[in-house]
Amino acid sequence: MLALCLAASAAVAQEHSEKCEPIPKEEWRPQADLEKMLVNKGWKISRVKITNGCYEVYARDAKNSKKEVFFHPKTFELVTAPQ
């Protein structure tokens, strides 16, 4: 039981290393536009939230693969973690 609690705590504490540079909110493209772009590519979106200044998308792609990806809020470019 203790091991399960510790594992759950570690998962919650996990930080995403994907980050977008800070830009004013008025320069962000609408979330609905991002969702429409992804749906047009065959994605099924479960949730979109803002994390580290990026749009974080939980979805399934056209091949039904689970996705958790980050997009730049101004360009909708894919944001990857620094290597």
N, C-alpha and C positions, 0 to 999 in steps of 0.2 A: 504494500500500500504506500509506504514512504517513497519507494522508487517511482511509483506512478505519479505521486504529487510532485516530486522533484523534476521529473521529465516534463510535466505540464507547466511548471514554473519556468523552466528553461525555454520552452516553446513560446510562452507569452513574452519573455524578456528579449527574444530574438529581434534584432534591429535589421531593417533593410538597408543595404548599402547603396541602393539606387537613389540618386538625388538629382533634383533639377535646380538650376540656379534660381534665386529669388527674382521674380518679376511681378510687377503690379497686377492685381486681380483684373483690372480693366483690360489688360493685354491678353488674358486667357481666352482661348476659344471655348465656346460652350460645350459642356459635357455631352449634350444631346448630339452635337456634330460628331464627336468621337464615337459615340455609340452607333450612330447611323453608318459611319464609315466601316466599323467592324461588322455590323449586321450585314452590310452589303457584301462583305467578304465571306459570309456564311457562319459567322460567330454567333453563339448564344450567350448573352451576357447575364451573369448572375448578380454582379455587384460592381459598382464603381465608387471609389473613395479617393480622397486626397491624402497622399503620404509623401513626406519629404519634398513637398512642392511639386509633385507629379500626380497625374491621374493614375491610380492603381486599379487595374481591371482584373476581375475574376470572371473567367468565361470558359467556354469550350469552343475550340476552333472548328473549321469546316470538316476536319477529320475526327471530330468528337474527342480530341485530346484536351485535358484540363490545362488551363493557362492561368498564370498569375503574372501579369506583365505591367510595366510602367511606361507611360507616354508623357512626353513633354507637353505642358498645357498650352503652349503657343503654336508649336509646329506639328504636334502629334507624332513626332519621331519617337521610335522605340528607345527607351533609356535602359542601359545595361549597367550592371554593377562594375565598378573599377576592378581591373585585374591586378 
